[in-house]
């Protein structure tokens, strides 16, 4: 039993690790921009501005959305 356990541990240690990650790091702003484009957030914010401009004149929906996603209040 011990021999089998040692053999399994050795196999795990000898199997090469292949990691397929890239070194390029995306900025937080680039990620948010990409997500906004793919989900068409801009039109959503424009519609929200249109429907809330009479009630919430001093609130910028784009700013509110960005702060909600980045958790910066």
mmCIF file of the N, C-alpha and C atoms, coordinates in Angstrom:
data_MODEL
# 
_entry.id   MODEL 
# 
loop_
_atom_site.group_PDB 
_atom_site.id 
_atom_site.type_symbol 
_atom_site.label_atom_id 
_atom_site.label_alt_id 
_atom_site.label_comp_id 
_atom_site.label_asym_id 
_atom_site.label_entity_id 
_atom_site.label_seq_id 
_atom_site.pdbx_PDB_ins_code 
_atom_site.Cartn_x 
_atom_site.Cartn_y 
_atom_site.Cartn_z 
_atom_site.occupancy 
_atom_site.B_iso_or_equiv 
_atom_site.pdbx_formal_charge 
_atom_site.auth_seq_id 
_atom_site.auth_comp_id 
_atom_site.auth_asym_id 
_atom_site.auth_atom_id 
_atom_site.pdbx_PDB_model_num 
ATOM 1   N N  . UNK A 1 1  ? 0.820   -1.194 0.000   1.00 0.00 ? 1  UNK A N  1 
ATOM 2   C CA . UNK A 1 1  ? 0.000   0.000  0.000   1.00 0.00 ? 1  UNK A CA 1 
ATOM 3   C C  . UNK A 1 1  ? 0.866   1.260  0.000   1.00 0.00 ? 1  UNK A C  1 
ATOM 4   N N  . UNK A 1 2  ? 1.915   1.245  0.831   1.00 0.00 ? 2  UNK A N  1 
ATOM 5   C CA . UNK A 1 2  ? 2.809   2.393  0.904   1.00 0.00 ? 2  UNK A CA 1 
ATOM 6   C C  . UNK A 1 2  ? 3.550   2.588  -0.423  1.00 0.00 ? 2  UNK A C  1 
ATOM 7   N N  . UNK A 1 3  ? 3.917   1.474  -1.041  1.00 0.00 ? 3  UNK A N  1 
ATOM 8   C CA . UNK A 1 3  ? 4.634   1.567  -2.314  1.00 0.00 ? 3  UNK A CA 1 
ATOM 9   C C  . UNK A 1 3  ? 3.751   2.199  -3.385  1.00 0.00 ? 3  UNK A C  1 
ATOM 10  N N  . UNK A 1 4  ? 2.502   1.833  -3.392  1.00 0.00 ? 4  UNK A N  1 
ATOM 11  C CA . UNK A 1 4  ? 1.564   2.394  -4.361  1.00 0.00 ? 4  UNK A CA 1 
ATOM 12  C C  . UNK A 1 4  ? 1.373   3.892  -4.132  1.00 0.00 ? 4  UNK A C  1 
ATOM 13  N N  . UNK A 1 5  ? 1.263   4.284  -2.889  1.00 0.00 ? 5  UNK A N  1 
ATOM 14  C CA . UNK A 1 5  ? 1.106   5.701  -2.551  1.00 0.00 ? 5  UNK A CA 1 
ATOM 15  C C  . UNK A 1 5  ? 2.336   6.502  -2.947  1.00 0.00 ? 5  UNK A C  1 
ATOM 16  N N  . UNK A 1 6  ? 3.504   5.960  -2.679  1.00 0.00 ? 6  UNK A N  1 
ATOM 17  C CA . UNK A 1 6  ? 4.751   6.624  -3.058  1.00 0.00 ? 6  UNK A CA 1 
ATOM 18  C C  . UNK A 1 6  ? 4.863   6.711  -4.573  1.00 0.00 ? 6  UNK A C  1 
ATOM 19  N N  . UNK A 1 7  ? 4.479   5.675  -5.266  1.00 0.00 ? 7  UNK A N  1 
ATOM 20  C CA . UNK A 1 7  ? 4.520   5.669  -6.726  1.00 0.00 ? 7  UNK A CA 1 
ATOM 21  C C  . UNK A 1 7  ? 3.577   6.735  -7.303  1.00 0.00 ? 7  UNK A C  1 
ATOM 22  N N  . UNK A 1 8  ? 2.403   6.841  -6.748  1.00 0.00 ? 8  UNK A N  1 
ATOM 23  C CA . UNK A 1 8  ? 1.440   7.856  -7.216  1.00 0.00 ? 8  UNK A CA 1 
ATOM 24  C C  . UNK A 1 8  ? 1.976   9.253  -6.954  1.00 0.00 ? 8  UNK A C  1 
ATOM 25  N N  . UNK A 1 9  ? 2.552   9.472  -5.771  1.00 0.00 ? 9  UNK A N  1 
ATOM 26  C CA . UNK A 1 9  ? 3.131   10.787 -5.459  1.00 0.00 ? 9  UNK A CA 1 
ATOM 27  C C  . UNK A 1 9  ? 4.277   11.131 -6.403  1.00 0.00 ? 9  UNK A C  1 
ATOM 28  N N  . UNK A 1 10 ? 5.121   10.155 -6.708  1.00 0.00 ? 10 UNK A N  1 
ATOM 29  C CA . UNK A 1 10 ? 6.223   10.387 -7.641  1.00 0.00 ? 10 UNK A CA 1 
ATOM 30  C C  . UNK A 1 10 ? 5.713   10.710 -9.043  1.00 0.00 ? 10 UNK A C  1 
ATOM 31  N N  . UNK A 1 11 ? 4.670   10.038 -9.457  1.00 0.00 ? 11 UNK A N  1 
ATOM 32  C CA . UNK A 1 11 ? 4.105   10.326 -10.774 1.00 0.00 ? 11 UNK A CA 1 
ATOM 33  C C  . UNK A 1 11 ? 3.580   11.758 -10.848 1.00 0.00 ? 11 UNK A C  1 
ATOM 34  N N  . UNK A 1 12 ? 2.921   12.201 -9.792  1.00 0.00 ? 12 UNK A N  1 
ATOM 35  C CA . UNK A 1 12 ? 2.418   13.582 -9.779  1.00 0.00 ? 12 UNK A CA 1 
ATOM 36  C C  . UNK A 1 12 ? 3.552   14.600 -9.799  1.00 0.00 ? 12 UNK A C  1 
ATOM 37  N N  . UNK A 1 13 ? 4.649   14.269 -9.146  1.00 0.00 ? 13 UNK A N  1 
ATOM 38  C CA . UNK A 1 13 ? 5.784   15.185 -9.132  1.00 0.00 ? 13 UNK A CA 1 
ATOM 39  C C  . UNK A 1 13 ? 6.529   15.209 -10.466 1.00 0.00 ? 13 UNK A C  1 
ATOM 40  N N  . UNK A 1 14 ? 6.503   14.102 -11.175 1.00 0.00 ? 14 UNK A N  1 
ATOM 41  C CA . UNK A 1 14 ? 7.255   14.013 -12.423 1.00 0.00 ? 14 UNK A CA 1 
ATOM 42  C C  . UNK A 1 14 ? 6.459   14.462 -13.650 1.00 0.00 ? 14 UNK A C  1 
ATOM 43  N N  . UNK A 1 15 ? 5.153   14.536 -13.538 1.00 0.00 ? 15 UNK A N  1 
ATOM 44  C CA . UNK A 1 15 ? 4.337   14.995 -14.665 1.00 0.00 ? 15 UNK A CA 1 
ATOM 45  C C  . UNK A 1 15 ? 4.553   16.495 -14.835 1.00 0.00 ? 15 UNK A C  1 
ATOM 46  N N  . UNK A 1 16 ? 4.927   16.911 -16.035 1.00 0.00 ? 16 UNK A N  1 
ATOM 47  C CA . UNK A 1 16 ? 5.202   18.350 -16.232 1.00 0.00 ? 16 UNK A CA 1 
ATOM 48  C C  . UNK A 1 16 ? 3.923   19.189 -16.152 1.00 0.00 ? 16 UNK A C  1 
ATOM 49  N N  . UNK A 1 17 ? 4.097   20.379 -15.634 1.00 0.00 ? 17 UNK A N  1 
ATOM 50  C CA . UNK A 1 17 ? 2.989   21.334 -15.558 1.00 0.00 ? 17 UNK A CA 1 
ATOM 51  C C  . UNK A 1 17 ? 3.014   22.218 -16.791 1.00 0.00 ? 17 UNK A C  1 
ATOM 52  N N  . UNK A 1 18 ? 1.984   22.190 -17.559 1.00 0.00 ? 18 UNK A N  1 
ATOM 53  C CA . UNK A 1 18 ? 1.870   23.059 -18.721 1.00 0.00 ? 18 UNK A CA 1 
ATOM 54  C C  . UNK A 1 18 ? 0.844   24.139 -18.420 1.00 0.00 ? 18 UNK A C  1 
ATOM 55  N N  . UNK A 1 19 ? 1.308   25.359 -18.304 1.00 0.00 ? 19 UNK A N  1 
ATOM 56  C CA . UNK A 1 19 ? 0.421   26.488 -18.034 1.00 0.00 ? 19 UNK A CA 1 
ATOM 57  C C  . UNK A 1 19 ? 0.335   27.317 -19.298 1.00 0.00 ? 19 UNK A C  1 
ATOM 58  N N  . UNK A 1 20 ? -0.872  27.597 -19.722 1.00 0.00 ? 20 UNK A N  1 
ATOM 59  C CA . UNK A 1 20 ? -1.062  28.357 -20.950 1.00 0.00 ? 20 UNK A CA 1 
ATOM 60  C C  . UNK A 1 20 ? -1.624  29.729 -20.647 1.00 0.00 ? 20 UNK A C  1 
ATOM 61  N N  . UNK A 1 21 ? -0.908  30.480 -19.867 1.00 0.00 ? 21 UNK A N  1 
ATOM 62  C CA . UNK A 1 21 ? -1.316  31.838 -19.516 1.00 0.00 ? 21 UNK A CA 1 
ATOM 63  C C  . UNK A 1 21 ? -0.419  32.816 -20.257 1.00 0.00 ? 21 UNK A C  1 
ATOM 64  N N  . UNK A 1 22 ? -0.933  33.995 -20.469 1.00 0.00 ? 22 UNK A N  1 
ATOM 65  C CA . UNK A 1 22 ? -0.127  35.001 -21.152 1.00 0.00 ? 22 UNK A CA 1 
ATOM 66  C C  . UNK A 1 22 ? 0.381   36.020 -20.142 1.00 0.00 ? 22 UNK A C  1 
ATOM 67  N N  . UNK A 1 23 ? 1.472   36.651 -20.508 1.00 0.00 ? 23 UNK A N  1 
ATOM 68  C CA . UNK A 1 23 ? 2.075   37.652 -19.626 1.00 0.00 ? 23 UNK A CA 1 
ATOM 69  C C  . UNK A 1 23 ? 1.430   39.017 -19.773 1.00 0.00 ? 23 UNK A C  1 
ATOM 70  N N  . UNK A 1 24 ? 0.600   39.198 -20.772 1.00 0.00 ? 24 UNK A N  1 
ATOM 71  C CA . UNK A 1 24 ? -0.005  40.505 -20.982 1.00 0.00 ? 24 UNK A CA 1 
ATOM 72  C C  . UNK A 1 24 ? -1.120  40.718 -19.966 1.00 0.00 ? 24 UNK A C  1 
ATOM 73  N N  . UNK A 1 25 ? -1.001  41.793 -19.257 1.00 0.00 ? 25 UNK A N  1 
ATOM 74  C CA . UNK A 1 25 ? -2.004  42.114 -18.237 1.00 0.00 ? 25 UNK A CA 1 
ATOM 75  C C  . UNK A 1 25 ? -2.908  43.228 -18.778 1.00 0.00 ? 25 UNK A C  1 
ATOM 76  N N  . UNK A 1 26 ? -4.184  43.026 -18.634 1.00 0.00 ? 26 UNK A N  1 
ATOM 77  C CA . UNK A 1 26 ? -5.130  44.040 -19.070 1.00 0.00 ? 26 UNK A CA 1 
ATOM 78  C C  . UNK A 1 26 ? -5.436  44.973 -17.916 1.00 0.00 ? 26 UNK A C  1 
ATOM 79  N N  . UNK A 1 27 ? -5.583  46.213 -18.230 1.00 0.00 ? 27 UNK A N  1 
ATOM 80  C CA . UNK A 1 27 ? -5.933  47.156 -17.181 1.00 0.00 ? 27 UNK A CA 1 
ATOM 81  C C  . UNK A 1 27 ? -7.410  47.024 -16.840 1.00 0.00 ? 27 UNK A C  1 
ATOM 82  N N  . UNK A 1 28 ? -7.751  47.479 -15.674 1.00 0.00 ? 28 UNK A N  1 
ATOM 83  C CA . UNK A 1 28 ? -9.141  47.415 -15.220 1.00 0.00 ? 28 UNK A CA 1 
ATOM 84  C C  . UNK A 1 28 ? -10.034 48.220 -16.159 1.00 0.00 ? 28 UNK A C  1 
ATOM 85  N N  . UNK A 1 29 ? -9.523  49.330 -16.613 1.00 0.00 ? 29 UNK A N  1 
ATOM 86  C CA . UNK A 1 29 ? -10.300 50.188 -17.522 1.00 0.00 ? 29 UNK A CA 1 
ATOM 87  C C  . UNK A 1 29 ? -10.542 49.497 -18.856 1.00 0.00 ? 29 UNK A C  1 
ATOM 88  N N  . UNK A 1 30 ? -9.556  48.792 -19.360 1.00 0.00 ? 30 UNK A N  1 
ATOM 89  C CA . UNK A 1 30 ? -9.707  48.083 -20.636 1.00 0.00 ? 30 UNK A CA 1 
ATOM 90  C C  . UNK A 1 30 ? -10.723 46.952 -20.515 1.00 0.00 ? 30 UNK A C  1 
ATOM 91  N N  . UNK A 1 31 ? -10.716 46.276 -19.392 1.00 0.00 ? 31 UNK A N  1 
ATOM 92  C CA . UNK A 1 31 ? -11.680 45.195 -19.174 1.00 0.00 ? 31 UNK A CA 1 
ATOM 93  C C  . UNK A 1 31 ? -13.092 45.753 -19.117 1.00 0.00 ? 31 UNK A C  1 
ATOM 94  N N  . UNK A 1 32 ? -13.280 46.838 -18.360 1.00 0.00 ? 32 UNK A N  1 
ATOM 95  C CA . UNK A 1 32 ? -14.605 47.452 -18.259 1.00 0.00 ? 32 UNK A CA 1 
ATOM 96  C C  . UNK A 1 32 ? -15.084 47.951 -19.614 1.00 0.00 ? 32 UNK A C  1 
ATOM 97  N N  . UNK A 1 33 ? -14.181 48.542 -20.371 1.00 0.00 ? 33 UNK A N  1 
ATOM 98  C CA . UNK A 1 33 ? -14.536 49.047 -21.693 1.00 0.00 ? 33 UNK A CA 1 
ATOM 99  C C  . UNK A 1 33 ? -14.967 47.911 -22.616 1.00 0.00 ? 33 UNK A C  1 
ATOM 100 N N  . UNK A 1 34 ? -14.246 46.824 -22.559 1.00 0.00 ? 34 UNK A N  1 
ATOM 101 C CA . UNK A 1 34 ? -14.572 45.662 -23.385 1.00 0.00 ? 34 UNK A CA 1 
ATOM 102 C C  . UNK A 1 34 ? -15.941 45.095 -23.019 1.00 0.00 ? 34 UNK A C  1 
ATOM 103 N N  . UNK A 1 35 ? -16.210 45.004 -21.728 1.00 0.00 ? 35 UNK A N  1 
ATOM 104 C CA . UNK A 1 35 ? -17.498 44.479 -21.280 1.00 0.00 ? 35 UNK A CA 1 
ATOM 105 C C  . UNK A 1 35 ? -18.638 45.419 -21.656 1.00 0.00 ? 35 UNK A C  1 
ATOM 106 N N  . UNK A 1 36 ? -18.398 46.716 -21.549 1.00 0.00 ? 36 UNK A N  1 
ATOM 107 C CA . UNK A 1 36 ? -19.435 47.682 -21.912 1.00 0.00 ? 36 UNK A CA 1 
ATOM 108 C C  . UNK A 1 36 ? -19.767 47.600 -23.389 1.00 0.00 ? 36 UNK A C  1 
ATOM 109 N N  . UNK A 1 37 ? -18.752 47.396 -24.218 1.00 0.00 ? 37 UNK A N  1 
ATOM 110 C CA . UNK A 1 37 ? -18.995 47.282 -25.652 1.00 0.00 ? 37 UNK A CA 1 
ATOM 111 C C  . UNK A 1 37 ? -19.746 45.991 -25.991 1.00 0.00 ? 37 UNK A C  1 
ATOM 112 N N  . UNK A 1 38 ? -19.340 44.905 -25.391 1.00 0.00 ? 38 UNK A N  1 
ATOM 113 C CA . UNK A 1 38 ? -19.972 43.628 -25.731 1.00 0.00 ? 38 UNK A CA 1 
ATOM 114 C C  . UNK A 1 38 ? -21.401 43.534 -25.212 1.00 0.00 ? 38 UNK A C  1 
ATOM 115 N N  . UNK A 1 39 ? -21.710 44.192 -24.112 1.00 0.00 ? 39 UNK A N  1 
ATOM 116 C CA . UNK A 1 39 ? -23.059 44.138 -23.553 1.00 0.00 ? 39 UNK A CA 1 
ATOM 117 C C  . UNK A 1 39 ? -23.912 45.338 -23.960 1.00 0.00 ? 39 UNK A C  1 
ATOM 118 N N  . UNK A 1 40 ? -23.344 46.243 -24.751 1.00 0.00 ? 40 UNK A N  1 
ATOM 119 C CA . UNK A 1 40 ? -24.029 47.452 -25.217 1.00 0.00 ? 40 UNK A CA 1 
ATOM 120 C C  . UNK A 1 40 ? -24.575 48.268 -24.032 1.00 0.00 ? 40 UNK A C  1 
ATOM 121 N N  . UNK A 1 41 ? -23.707 48.468 -23.063 1.00 0.00 ? 41 UNK A N  1 
ATOM 122 C CA . UNK A 1 41 ? -24.062 49.207 -21.851 1.00 0.00 ? 41 UNK A CA 1 
ATOM 123 C C  . UNK A 1 41 ? -24.328 50.674 -22.165 1.00 0.00 ? 41 UNK A C  1 
ATOM 124 N N  . UNK A 1 42 ? -23.667 51.196 -23.179 1.00 0.00 ? 42 UNK A N  1 
ATOM 125 C CA . UNK A 1 42 ? -23.819 52.613 -23.517 1.00 0.00 ? 42 UNK A CA 1 
ATOM 126 C C  . UNK A 1 42 ? -25.278 52.944 -23.841 1.00 0.00 ? 42 UNK A C  1 
ATOM 127 N N  . UNK A 1 43 ? -25.940 52.098 -24.616 1.00 0.00 ? 43 UNK A N  1 
ATOM 128 C CA . UNK A 1 43 ? -27.344 52.364 -24.944 1.00 0.00 ? 43 UNK A CA 1 
ATOM 129 C C  . UNK A 1 43 ? -28.228 52.211 -23.709 1.00 0.00 ? 43 UNK A C  1 
ATOM 130 N N  . UNK A 1 44 ? -27.860 51.278 -22.818 1.00 0.00 ? 44 UNK A N  1 
ATOM 131 C CA . UNK A 1 44 ? -28.612 51.114 -21.573 1.00 0.00 ? 44 UNK A CA 1 
ATOM 132 C C  . UNK A 1 44 ? -28.510 52.373 -20.716 1.00 0.00 ? 44 UNK A C  1 
ATOM 133 N N  . UNK A 1 45 ? -27.311 52.939 -20.630 1.00 0.00 ? 45 UNK A N  1 
ATOM 134 C CA . UNK A 1 45 ? -27.108 54.151 -19.835 1.00 0.00 ? 45 UNK A CA 1 
ATOM 135 C C  . UNK A 1 45 ? -27.845 55.323 -20.461 1.00 0.00 ? 45 UNK A C  1 
ATOM 136 N N  . UNK A 1 46 ? -27.832 55.417 -21.790 1.00 0.00 ? 46 UNK A N  1 
ATOM 137 C CA . UNK A 1 46 ? -28.562 56.491 -22.467 1.00 0.00 ? 46 UNK A CA 1 
ATOM 138 C C  . UNK A 1 46 ? -30.064 56.393 -22.196 1.00 0.00 ? 46 UNK A C  1 
ATOM 139 N N  . UNK A 1 47 ? -30.598 55.180 -22.246 1.00 0.00 ? 47 UNK A N  1 
ATOM 140 C CA . UNK A 1 47 ? -32.020 54.986 -21.948 1.00 0.00 ? 47 UNK A CA 1 
ATOM 141 C C  . UNK A 1 47 ? -32.320 55.308 -20.487 1.00 0.00 ? 47 UNK A C  1 
ATOM 142 N N  . UNK A 1 48 ? -31.431 54.919 -19.593 1.00 0.00 ? 48 UNK A N  1 
ATOM 143 C CA . UNK A 1 48 ? -31.629 55.217 -18.172 1.00 0.00 ? 48 UNK A CA 1 
ATOM 144 C C  . UNK A 1 48 ? -31.604 56.721 -17.945 1.00 0.00 ? 48 UNK A C  1 
ATOM 145 N N  . UNK A 1 49 ? -30.697 57.430 -18.627 1.00 0.00 ? 49 UNK A N  1 
ATOM 146 C CA . UNK A 1 49 ? -30.651 58.893 -18.520 1.00 0.00 ? 49 UNK A CA 1 
ATOM 147 C C  . UNK A 1 49 ? -31.951 59.506 -19.029 1.00 0.00 ? 49 UNK A C  1 
ATOM 148 N N  . UNK A 1 50 ? -32.454 58.968 -20.119 1.00 0.00 ? 50 UNK A N  1 
ATOM 149 C CA . UNK A 1 50 ? -33.672 59.525 -20.718 1.00 0.00 ? 50 UNK A CA 1 
ATOM 150 C C  . UNK A 1 50 ? -34.866 59.381 -19.769 1.00 0.00 ? 50 UNK A C  1 
ATOM 151 N N  . UNK A 1 51 ? -34.994 58.225 -19.134 1.00 0.00 ? 51 UNK A N  1 
ATOM 152 C CA . UNK A 1 51 ? -36.154 57.987 -18.284 1.00 0.00 ? 51 UNK A CA 1 
ATOM 153 C C  . UNK A 1 51 ? -36.027 58.591 -16.883 1.00 0.00 ? 51 UNK A C  1 
ATOM 154 N N  . UNK A 1 52 ? -34.809 58.886 -16.463 1.00 0.00 ? 52 UNK A N  1 
ATOM 155 C CA . UNK A 1 52 ? -34.630 59.400 -15.105 1.00 0.00 ? 52 UNK A CA 1 
ATOM 156 C C  . UNK A 1 52 ? -34.211 60.857 -15.048 1.00 0.00 ? 52 UNK A C  1 
ATOM 157 N N  . UNK A 1 53 ? -34.122 61.530 -16.207 1.00 0.00 ? 53 UNK A N  1 
ATOM 158 C CA . UNK A 1 53 ? -33.626 62.903 -16.195 1.00 0.00 ? 53 UNK A CA 1 
ATOM 159 C C  . UNK A 1 53 ? -34.547 63.862 -15.442 1.00 0.00 ? 53 UNK A C  1 
ATOM 160 N N  . UNK A 1 54 ? -35.837 63.605 -15.414 1.00 0.00 ? 54 UNK A N  1 
ATOM 161 C CA . UNK A 1 54 ? -36.754 64.487 -14.694 1.00 0.00 ? 54 UNK A CA 1 
ATOM 162 C C  . UNK A 1 54 ? -36.698 64.251 -13.187 1.00 0.00 ? 54 UNK A C  1 
ATOM 163 N N  . UNK A 1 55 ? -36.470 63.025 -12.796 1.00 0.00 ? 55 UNK A N  1 
ATOM 164 C CA . UNK A 1 55 ? -36.492 62.681 -11.382 1.00 0.00 ? 55 UNK A CA 1 
ATOM 165 C C  . UNK A 1 55 ? -35.123 62.875 -10.730 1.00 0.00 ? 55 UNK A C  1 
ATOM 166 N N  . UNK A 1 56 ? -34.099 62.393 -11.379 1.00 0.00 ? 56 UNK A N  1 
ATOM 167 C CA . UNK A 1 56 ? -32.735 62.451 -10.834 1.00 0.00 ? 56 UNK A CA 1 
ATOM 168 C C  . UNK A 1 56 ? -31.866 63.319 -11.743 1.00 0.00 ? 56 UNK A C  1 
ATOM 169 N N  . UNK A 1 57 ? -32.056 64.612 -11.688 1.00 0.00 ? 57 UNK A N  1 
ATOM 170 C CA . UNK A 1 57 ? -31.330 65.517 -12.571 1.00 0.00 ? 57 UNK A CA 1 
ATOM 171 C C  . UNK A 1 57 ? -29.839 65.577 -12.253 1.00 0.00 ? 57 UNK A C  1 
ATOM 172 N N  . UNK A 1 58 ? -29.479 65.434 -10.989 1.00 0.00 ? 58 UNK A N  1 
ATOM 173 C CA . UNK A 1 58 ? -28.089 65.610 -10.589 1.00 0.00 ? 58 UNK A CA 1 
ATOM 174 C C  . UNK A 1 58 ? -27.278 64.307 -10.587 1.00 0.00 ? 58 UNK A C  1 
ATOM 175 N N  . UNK A 1 59 ? -27.870 63.195 -11.004 1.00 0.00 ? 59 UNK A N  1 
ATOM 176 C CA . UNK A 1 59 ? -27.166 61.913 -11.012 1.00 0.00 ? 59 UNK A CA 1 
ATOM 177 C C  . UNK A 1 59 ? -26.810 61.536 -12.448 1.00 0.00 ? 59 UNK A C  1 
ATOM 178 N N  . UNK A 1 60 ? -25.526 61.263 -12.667 1.00 0.00 ? 60 UNK A N  1 
ATOM 179 C CA . UNK A 1 60 ? -25.050 60.798 -13.962 1.00 0.00 ? 60 UNK A CA 1 
ATOM 180 C C  . UNK A 1 60 ? -25.084 59.274 -13.946 1.00 0.00 ? 60 UNK A C  1 
ATOM 181 N N  . UNK A 1 61 ? -25.920 58.670 -14.771 1.00 0.00 ? 61 UNK A N  1 
ATOM 182 C CA . UNK A 1 61 ? -26.091 57.226 -14.769 1.00 0.00 ? 61 UNK A CA 1 
ATOM 183 C C  . UNK A 1 61 ? -24.804 56.499 -15.171 1.00 0.00 ? 61 UNK A C  1 
ATOM 184 N N  . UNK A 1 62 ? -24.040 57.066 -16.072 1.00 0.00 ? 62 UNK A N  1 
ATOM 185 C CA . UNK A 1 62 ? -22.768 56.457 -16.462 1.00 0.00 ? 62 UNK A CA 1 
ATOM 186 C C  . UNK A 1 62 ? -21.803 56.398 -15.293 1.00 0.00 ? 62 UNK A C  1 
ATOM 187 N N  . UNK A 1 63 ? -21.738 57.493 -14.553 1.00 0.00 ? 63 UNK A N  1 
ATOM 188 C CA . UNK A 1 63 ? -20.886 57.546 -13.363 1.00 0.00 ? 63 UNK A CA 1 
ATOM 189 C C  . UNK A 1 63 ? -21.378 56.559 -12.302 1.00 0.00 ? 63 UNK A C  1 
ATOM 190 N N  . UNK A 1 64 ? -22.679 56.500 -12.118 1.00 0.00 ? 64 UNK A N  1 
ATOM 191 C CA . UNK A 1 64 ? -23.267 55.582 -11.145 1.00 0.00 ? 64 UNK A CA 1 
ATOM 192 C C  . UNK A 1 64 ? -22.967 54.134 -11.514 1.00 0.00 ? 64 UNK A C  1 
ATOM 193 N N  . UNK A 1 65 ? -23.101 53.811 -12.790 1.00 0.00 ? 65 UNK A N  1 
ATOM 194 C CA . UNK A 1 65 ? -22.821 52.460 -13.265 1.00 0.00 ? 65 UNK A CA 1 
ATOM 195 C C  . UNK A 1 65 ? -21.347 52.095 -13.064 1.00 0.00 ? 65 UNK A C  1 
ATOM 196 N N  . UNK A 1 66 ? -20.466 53.012 -13.441 1.00 0.00 ? 66 UNK A N  1 
ATOM 197 C CA . UNK A 1 66 ? -19.032 52.751 -13.301 1.00 0.00 ? 66 UNK A CA 1 
ATOM 198 C C  . UNK A 1 66 ? -18.622 52.571 -11.837 1.00 0.00 ? 66 UNK A C  1 
ATOM 199 N N  . UNK A 1 67 ? -19.181 53.411 -10.981 1.00 0.00 ? 67 UNK A N  1 
ATOM 200 C CA . UNK A 1 67 ? -18.826 53.300 -9.557  1.00 0.00 ? 67 UNK A CA 1 
ATOM 201 C C  . UNK A 1 67 ? -19.398 52.028 -8.945  1.00 0.00 ? 67 UNK A C  1 
ATOM 202 N N  . UNK A 1 68 ? -20.543 51.583 -9.430  1.00 0.00 ? 68 UNK A N  1 
ATOM 203 C CA . UNK A 1 68 ? -21.127 50.345 -8.909  1.00 0.00 ? 68 UNK A CA 1 
ATOM 204 C C  . UNK A 1 68 ? -20.295 49.132 -9.312  1.00 0.00 ? 68 UNK A C  1 
ATOM 205 N N  . UNK A 1 69 ? -19.773 49.146 -10.525 1.00 0.00 ? 69 UNK A N  1 
ATOM 206 C CA . UNK A 1 69 ? -18.978 48.014 -10.993 1.00 0.00 ? 69 UNK A CA 1 
ATOM 207 C C  . UNK A 1 69 ? -17.602 47.990 -10.327 1.00 0.00 ? 69 UNK A C  1 
ATOM 208 N N  . UNK A 1 70 ? -16.983 49.150 -10.188 1.00 0.00 ? 70 UNK A N  1 
ATOM 209 C CA . UNK A 1 70 ? -15.640 49.186 -9.599  1.00 0.00 ? 70 UNK A CA 1 
ATOM 210 C C  . UNK A 1 70 ? -15.676 49.259 -8.077  1.00 0.00 ? 70 UNK A C  1 
ATOM 211 N N  . UNK A 1 71 ? -16.872 49.343 -7.517  1.00 0.00 ? 71 UNK A N  1 
ATOM 212 C CA . UNK A 1 71 ? -17.064 49.431 -6.073  1.00 0.00 ? 71 UNK A CA 1 
ATOM 213 C C  . UNK A 1 71 ? -16.393 50.641 -5.458  1.00 0.00 ? 71 UNK A C  1 
ATOM 214 N N  . UNK A 1 72 ? -16.380 51.738 -6.198  1.00 0.00 ? 72 UNK A N  1 
ATOM 215 C CA . UNK A 1 72 ? -15.854 52.998 -5.676  1.00 0.00 ? 72 UNK A CA 1 
ATOM 216 C C  . UNK A 1 72 ? -17.038 53.920 -5.449  1.00 0.00 ? 72 UNK A C  1 
ATOM 217 N N  . UNK A 1 73 ? -17.408 54.068 -4.203  1.00 0.00 ? 73 UNK A N  1 
ATOM 218 C CA . UNK A 1 73 ? -18.589 54.870 -3.879  1.00 0.00 ? 73 UNK A CA 1 
ATOM 219 C C  . UNK A 1 73 ? -18.197 56.255 -3.436  1.00 0.00 ? 73 UNK A C  1 
# 
